[in-house]
Amino acid sequence: MVPLWMYLVVAAAIFSIGAYGVLSRRNAVAILMSVELMLSAGNINLVAFWRYVAPENMAGQAFSAFVFVVAAAEAAVGLAIIIAVYRNRRSVVVEDVNLLKG
């Protein structure tokens, strides 16, 4: 059986990679993918803690399924916004997007 700390180390590494991607990338699609990595790391933590703390209770899997739904909605809405910005500005670089400035 794999110990809990190994799952937590993998999740922390994936979350760190995602956080680095969000903070260092200029491309909006890469930032969106990094956010998905961070949500996946959270899912790993939810399932790992569910397995080691209360495997008879299905709350961990329910929360994980909810995070999957939120991640799918975030990806759909985020990609729609990125496509709309690309059609107007011909760029997906985050610094070039200033549509909300008056």
C-alpha positions as CSV (number, residue, x, y, z in Angstrom):
1,M,0.0,0.0,0.0
2,V,1.3,3.4,-1.0
3,P,1.6,5.8,2.0
4,L,-0.3,9.0,2.2
5,W,2.8,11.2,2.1
6,M,3.7,10.0,-1.4
7,Y,0.4,11.2,-2.8
8,L,0.8,14.5,-1.0
9,V,4.3,14.9,-2.5
10,V,3.1,14.2,-6.0
11,A,0.2,16.6,-5.6
12,A,2.4,19.3,-4.2
13,A,4.8,18.9,-7.1
14,I,2.0,19.1,-9.7
15,F,0.5,22.1,-7.9
16,S,3.9,23.8,-7.8
17,I,4.4,23.2,-11.6
18,G,0.9,24.6,-12.2
19,A,1.5,27.7,-10.0
20,Y,4.8,28.3,-11.8
21,G,3.0,28.1,-15.1
22,V,0.4,30.6,-14.1
23,L,2.9,33.1,-12.8
24,S,5.5,32.8,-15.6
25,R,3.6,32.2,-18.8
26,R,2.4,34.9,-21.1
27,N,0.2,32.7,-23.3
28,A,-3.4,32.5,-22.1
29,V,-3.8,28.9,-23.2
30,A,-0.7,27.9,-21.2
31,I,-2.1,29.7,-18.2
32,L,-5.4,27.8,-18.6
33,M,-3.5,24.5,-18.7
34,S,-1.6,25.4,-15.6
35,V,-4.8,26.2,-13.7
36,E,-6.0,22.7,-14.8
37,L,-2.8,21.2,-13.3
38,M,-3.5,23.0,-10.0
39,L,-7.1,21.6,-10.0
40,S,-5.8,18.1,-10.7
41,A,-3.4,18.4,-7.8
42,G,-6.3,19.3,-5.6
43,N,-8.2,16.3,-6.8
44,I,-5.3,14.0,-6.0
45,N,-5.4,15.4,-2.4
46,L,-9.1,14.9,-2.1
47,V,-9.0,11.3,-3.2
48,A,-5.9,10.5,-1.1
49,F,-7.4,11.9,2.1
50,W,-10.7,10.2,1.3
51,R,-8.9,6.9,1.0
52,Y,-6.8,7.2,4.1
53,V,-9.3,9.0,6.5
54,A,-12.8,7.7,5.7
55,P,-13.0,5.2,2.8
56,E,-16.5,4.1,3.8
57,N,-17.8,7.7,3.3
58,M,-18.1,8.8,-0.3
59,A,-17.7,12.5,0.4
60,G,-14.1,12.6,-1.0
61,Q,-15.2,11.1,-4.3
62,A,-18.2,13.5,-4.5
63,F,-16.0,16.5,-3.9
64,S,-13.6,15.2,-6.5
65,A,-16.4,14.8,-9.1
66,F,-17.5,18.4,-8.3
67,V,-14.0,19.7,-8.9
68,F,-13.9,17.8,-12.3
69,V,-17.2,19.5,-13.2
70,V,-15.8,22.9,-12.2
71,A,-12.6,22.3,-14.1
72,A,-14.5,21.3,-17.3
73,A,-16.7,24.5,-17.0
74,E,-13.6,26.6,-16.4
75,A,-11.9,25.2,-19.4
76,A,-14.9,25.7,-21.6
77,V,-15.5,29.3,-20.5
78,G,-11.8,30.1,-20.5
79,L,-11.3,28.8,-24.0
80,A,-14.4,30.7,-25.2
81,I,-13.0,33.9,-23.8
82,I,-9.6,33.2,-25.3
83,I,-11.1,32.6,-28.8
84,A,-13.1,35.8,-28.5
85,V,-10.1,37.8,-27.6
86,Y,-8.0,36.2,-30.4
87,R,-10.7,37.1,-32.9
88,N,-10.6,40.7,-31.8
89,R,-6.9,41.2,-31.1
90,R,-5.1,38.4,-33.1
91,S,-3.1,37.6,-30.0
92,V,-3.4,35.3,-26.9
93,V,-0.7,37.1,-25.0
94,V,-2.1,38.2,-21.7
95,E,-0.3,41.5,-21.6
96,D,-1.8,42.5,-24.9
97,V,-5.4,42.1,-23.7
98,N,-6.7,45.4,-22.4
99,L,-10.3,45.2,-23.5
100,L,-11.7,46.4,-20.1
101,K,-9.7,49.6,-20.1
102,G,-11.9,52.7,-20.6
